[in-house]
Amino acid sequence: MGVGSGSGTGGGTGDGFIELDGLEKVFDVRRRTGFLRSERREVRAVDGISFRVERGEMVGYIGPNGAGKSTTIKMLTGILTPSGGSLRVAGIDPSRERTRLAHRIGVVFGQRTTLWWDLPLRDSYRLVHRMYRVPDARFRANLERCVELLDLEQLLEVPVRQLSLGQRMRGDIAAALLHDPEVLYLDEPTIGLDVVSKAKVRGFLRDLNAERGTTVLLTTHDLTDIEQLCKRVMVIDHGRLMYDGALSGLHEVGESERTLVVDLERELPPIRLESEPSVRTVKVEGPRQWLAFPASASAAPLVARIAAEYPMVDLSVREPDIEAVIAKMYASAKEPAEKPITEAAKEAAKEPAEEPAEEPARTPAEEPVTEAPAGPASGR
């Protein structure tokens, strides 16, 4: 499987609303080598990433901890300045025109609030109103809509410090949308939420995208968020783009398997299909059997063959678990290659790309030496 970074175009044609070309972020880190000695080296948090997101897309941007997701978001918002490459959001360079861009983007960092800690939620929203100079009528309409859909009515007079994590997350999402941003960056937006709250947030984001055409870039470890909200997904690891394409295509790339669950009339030995060596029985419990087969294969011929050869009562097909698919991708991507897997690259890249040496991982003893100061888009 080819992995790495390159010029992934993703889903769309023409000029992208968000465009990255060879984006890099390098940190100087200090590593202790003795009691009073240390040495410096470079750590590439983002290593030559290129992609394009069209206006109105909802795109998942996923990867393990330390992959470079949050660093990418911080460069897209202007909090961090890139070390190399280029990026544009709505035609604006975030690091050069951060104030101008701030009126067109909304940001939610799951681990850091943008609300004022000691103020009631309503007062935080009033400050957002003044800071972004939102017209009064539009502010009231946006606030009413967010309060209703995110169930915030009972929380408006509560100081932010007294809110639970899930309540604060809903409050942060509302704050990020009060000025009608064209693009919304969500970094772990459902962290700490219960099942009901997660469903509300997902429904709200789905409606927001459908009604207003808001562009959404979503990073999360909850892959249910991705499955329910995004048709396109990008997978990043070691700062490099591993995959960029349709969510359904992950199953093919990850060489995953689907499962046939077969209920027979009676208990029988494991099902064997001599003409289908790729099909194997993985579990037997009484008259029920589980058969694994490649996700890329059609289930219809297998079902017909089993029905013809065995006394079948019922049958169902289970799709591969996306978490298992992505875990397999991470495990097989220890040495990233030159190009990401994009929809177009699947057809063109028949041979695996030459793989460079793996970047050294950061150890706990290493600390960033240089970091851009946080600004209005970061938490308080």
C-alpha positions in Angstrom: 0.0 0.0 0.0 1.5 3.3 -1.0 1.5 6.0 1.7 2.9 9.4 2.3 2.3 13.0 1.2 1.7 14.4 -2.2 -0.7 16.4 -4.2 -4.0 14.9 -3.2 -6.8 16.7 -4.9 -9.7 15.1 -3.0 -13.2 15.6 -4.0 -13.7 18.5 -6.4 -12.5 20.4 -9.4 -11.3 24.0 -9.9 -9.9 26.3 -7.3 -10.3 24.8 -3.8 -11.7 26.8 -0.9 -8.9 25.4 1.3 -5.7 24.6 -0.5 -2.4 23.2 0.9 0.6 22.6 -1.3 3.7 20.9 0.2 2.8 22.3 3.7 5.5 21.7 6.4 5.9 22.5 10.0 9.2 21.8 11.7 9.9 22.3 15.4 13.3 22.6 17.0 13.3 20.3 20.0 15.8 20.0 22.8 16.7 16.5 24.1 18.5 16.0 27.3 21.7 14.0 26.9 23.0 14.5 30.5 22.4 16.3 33.7 23.5 19.7 32.3 23.7 18.9 28.6 21.1 18.8 25.8 21.1 18.7 22.1 18.7 20.1 19.5 17.2 18.4 16.5 14.3 19.0 14.1 10.9 17.2 14.4 8.7 17.4 11.4 5.1 17.6 12.7 3.7 18.2 9.2 5.8 16.9 6.3 4.9 18.1 2.8 1.1 17.7 2.9 -1.0 18.8 -0.1 -4.8 18.7 -0.5 -7.7 20.7 -1.6 -11.1 21.1 0.0 -14.0 22.5 -2.0 -16.5 25.0 -0.6 -19.3 23.1 1.2 -17.4 19.9 1.7 -17.4 18.0 5.0 -14.1 16.3 5.3 -12.7 14.0 8.0 -9.1 14.5 8.9 -8.0 11.6 11.1 -4.9 10.0 12.5 -3.3 8.7 15.7 -2.1 11.0 18.5 0.9 13.0 17.3 0.1 12.5 13.6 0.0 16.3 12.9 -3.7 16.9 12.8 -3.9 19.7 15.3 -0.7 21.3 14.0 -2.4 21.4 10.5 -5.5 23.1 12.0 -3.3 25.7 13.8 -1.6 26.6 10.6 -4.9 26.8 8.8 -6.1 29.3 11.4 -2.9 31.3 11.5 -1.9 30.3 15.0 1.2 28.7 13.7 3.3 29.8 10.8 4.3 27.1 8.3 8.0 26.2 7.9 7.5 25.5 4.2 5.0 25.1 1.4 1.9 27.2 1.0 -1.7 27.3 2.1 -4.7 29.5 1.3 -8.2 29.6 2.9 -10.8 31.5 0.9 -7.9 33.0 -1.1 -6.2 34.3 2.2 -2.8 33.4 3.6 -3.6 32.6 7.3 -0.2 33.6 8.6 -0.1 36.9 6.8 -3.8 38.0 7.1 -4.9 36.3 10.3 -7.3 39.1 11.4 -9.0 39.2 8.0 -9.4 35.5 8.0 -10.7 35.3 11.5 -14.1 36.8 10.4 -14.5 33.9 7.9 -13.6 30.9 10.0 -14.8 29.2 13.2 -12.7 27.0 15.4 -13.5 24.5 18.1 -10.6 22.9 20.0 -11.9 20.0 22.1 -9.2 20.4 24.7 -9.2 24.2 25.0 -12.2 26.5 25.3 -12.7 29.8 23.5 -15.1 30.9 26.1 -14.4 33.2 29.1 -13.9 30.9 32.1 -15.5 33.1 34.8 -18.3 34.6 32.8 -21.8 33.1 32.2 -22.2 31.6 28.8 -24.5 34.4 27.6 -21.8 37.0 28.4 -19.2 35.1 26.5 -21.5 35.2 23.5 -22.0 38.9 23.9 -18.2 39.4 23.8 -18.1 37.3 20.6 -20.9 39.5 19.2 -18.8 42.7 19.8 -15.5 41.2 18.8 -16.7 40.0 15.4 -19.0 43.1 15.0 -21.9 40.8 14.1 -25.1 42.8 13.2 -27.5 42.7 16.1 -30.4 41.0 14.1 -28.1 38.4 12.7 -26.5 37.7 16.1 -29.9 37.2 17.8 -31.1 34.9 15.0 -27.8 32.8 15.2 -27.9 32.7 19.0 -31.5 31.5 19.1 -30.8 28.8 16.6 -27.7 27.5 18.3 -29.4 27.6 21.7 -32.4 25.6 20.5 -30.5 23.0 18.4 -27.7 22.5 21.0 -30.0 22.6 24.0 -28.3 25.5 25.7 -31.3 27.4 27.2 -30.7 26.2 30.8 -27.0 27.0 30.6 -26.9 30.6 29.4 -26.6 32.1 32.9 -24.1 29.5 34.2 -20.4 30.4 34.4 -18.3 28.5 32.0 -16.1 27.0 34.8 -19.2 25.3 36.2 -20.1 23.6 33.0 -19.4 19.9 32.4 -17.1 19.0 29.5 -20.0 18.0 27.3 -21.9 21.2 28.1 -18.8 23.4 27.4 -18.3 21.6 24.1 -21.8 22.5 23.0 -21.2 26.1 24.2 -17.9 26.3 22.2 -19.6 25.1 19.0 -22.3 27.7 19.3 -19.6 30.4 19.9 -17.7 29.4 16.8 -20.9 29.9 14.7 -22.3 33.1 15.9 -20.5 35.2 13.2 -21.6 32.9 10.3 -18.2 31.5 9.4 -17.7 30.1 5.9 -15.4 27.3 7.2 -15.5 25.5 10.5 -12.6 23.6 12.0 -13.6 21.0 14.5 -10.8 19.4 16.6 -12.5 16.6 18.7 -15.9 18.3 18.9 -17.7 15.4 20.6 -15.1 14.6 23.2 -16.8 14.1 26.6 -20.3 14.0 25.2 -22.8 11.3 26.0 -24.6 9.4 23.3 -27.6 11.8 23.2 -25.4 14.9 23.1 -23.2 13.4 20.3 -26.3 12.7 18.2 -27.5 16.4 18.7 -24.1 17.8 17.7 -23.9 15.5 14.6 -27.4 16.4 13.6 -26.7 20.1 14.1 -23.5 20.0 12.0 -25.3 18.0 9.2 -28.1 20.6 9.1 -25.6 23.5 9.1 -23.7 22.1 6.2 -26.9 21.3 4.2 -28.6 24.7 4.9 -25.7 27.1 4.8 -23.1 25.3 2.8 -20.5 25.7 5.6 -17.2 24.0 4.8 -16.2 21.6 7.7 -12.9 20.1 8.4 -13.3 17.5 11.2 -10.6 15.8 13.3 -11.7 13.2 15.7 -10.9 9.9 17.3 -14.6 9.0 17.3 -14.9 7.4 13.9 -18.7 7.3 14.2 -18.4 11.1 13.7 -16.7 10.5 10.4 -19.0 7.8 9.3 -22.1 9.8 10.0 -20.9 13.2 8.7 -18.2 12.8 6.0 -18.2 11.3 2.6 -14.5 12.1 2.2 -11.7 11.3 4.6 -8.0 12.0 4.8 -5.7 9.9 7.0 -2.5 11.4 8.3 0.4 9.6 10.1 3.9 10.9 11.0 2.9 14.2 9.4 2.3 12.7 6.0 -0.9 12.1 4.1 -1.6 8.3 3.8 -5.0 8.4 2.2 -7.3 10.9 0.6 -10.6 9.8 -0.9 -14.0 8.4 -0.3 -14.8 6.9 3.1 -15.9 3.7 1.4 -12.5 3.4 -0.3 -10.8 2.9 3.1 -12.1 -0.7 3.1 -10.3 -1.4 -0.2 -7.1 0.3 0.8 -7.0 -1.4 4.2 -7.4 -4.8 2.6 -10.3 -5.4 5.0 -12.9 -8.2 5.1 -16.6 -8.4 5.2 -18.5 -11.0 7.2 -21.3 -13.4 6.1 -23.4 -14.5 9.1 -25.2 -17.7 8.1 -28.0 -19.3 10.0 -28.4 -23.0 9.0 -31.3 -25.4 9.7 -29.1 -27.4 12.1 -25.5 -27.6 13.4 -23.1 -28.6 10.7 -19.3 -28.7 10.2 -17.7 -25.4 9.1 -18.8 -24.3 5.6 -16.3 -24.9 2.9 -16.5 -23.5 -0.6 -13.8 -25.2 -2.7 -14.1 -22.7 -5.6 -13.7 -19.8 -3.2 -10.3 -20.2 -1.4 -10.5 -16.6 -0.1 -13.7 -17.4 1.9 -13.0 -18.8 5.3 -15.1 -19.8 8.3 -13.9 -17.8 11.3 -16.5 -18.8 13.9 -19.1 -21.5 14.6 -21.8 -21.4 17.3 -24.4 -24.1 16.9 -26.2 -23.6 13.6 -24.8 -20.1 13.1 -21.5 -19.6 11.2 -19.4 -16.5 10.4 -17.5 -16.5 7.1 -14.9 -13.8 6.2 -14.3 -12.7 2.6 -12.5 -9.8 1.0 -14.4 -6.5 1.1 -13.7 -5.9 -2.5 -15.5 -9.2 -3.5 -19.3 -9.3 -4.3 -21.4 -11.0 -1.7 -24.1 -12.1 -4.1 -22.3 -15.1 -5.8 -21.2 -16.4 -2.3 -24.8 -16.2 -1.0 -26.1 -18.1 -4.0 -23.5 -20.8 -3.7 -24.1 -21.2 0.1 -27.9 -21.4 -0.5 -27.4 -24.0 -3.2 -25.1 -26.2 -1.1 -26.3 -25.8 2.5 -29.7 -25.7 4.3 -29.7 -22.0 5.0 -32.4 -20.3 7.1 -31.1 -16.8 7.2 -28.1 -14.7 6.2 -26.7 -11.2 6.8 -23.7 -9.3 5.5 -21.6 -7.2 8.0 -19.4 -4.4 6.7 -15.8 -4.2 8.0 -15.3 -2.1 11.1 -13.7 1.2 10.1 -11.6 1.3 13.3 -10.0 -2.0 12.4 -9.4 -0.8 8.8 -7.6 2.3 9.9 -5.6 0.4 12.6 -4.4 -1.9 9.9 -3.4 1.1 7.8 -1.4 2.5 10.6 0.3 -0.8 11.3 1.3 -1.1 7.6 2.6 2.4 7.3 5.7 2.4 9.4 7.8 3.8 6.6 5.8 6.3 4.6 6.3 6.6 0.9 6.3 9.5 -1.5 2.6 9.7 -2.6 -0.7 9.6 -0.7 -3.5 7.3 -1.8 -6.0 9.5 -3.6 -9.0 8.4 -5.7 -6.9 9.0 -8.9 -3.8 7.5 -7.5 -5.5 4.1 -6.9 -5.7 3.6 -10.7 -2.3 5.1 -11.5 -0.1 3.8 -8.8 0.4 0.1 -9.6 3.9 -0.1 -8.1 4.7 0.9 -4.5 6.7 4.1 -4.2 10.2 4.1 -2.9 10.2 4.5 0.8 12.5 7.0 2.6 13.9 6.5 6.0 11.4 6.9 8.8 11.4 10.2 10.7 12.5 9.7 14.4 9.6 9.9 16.9 9.6 12.5 19.6 10.5 11.1 23.0 8.9 12.3 26.3 12.2 14.1 27.1 11.9 16.3 24.1 10.2 19.6 24.3 9.4 22.2 21.5 11.8 25.1 21.7 10.0 27.3 19.2 6.2 27.8 19.1 4.1 30.6 17.8 2.1 32.5 20.5 -1.6 31.7 20.8 -4.0 34.4 19.5 -7.7 35.0 19.4 -8.4 31.6 17.8 -6.9 29.8 20.7 -8.5 29.1 24.1 -8.5 31.4 27.0 
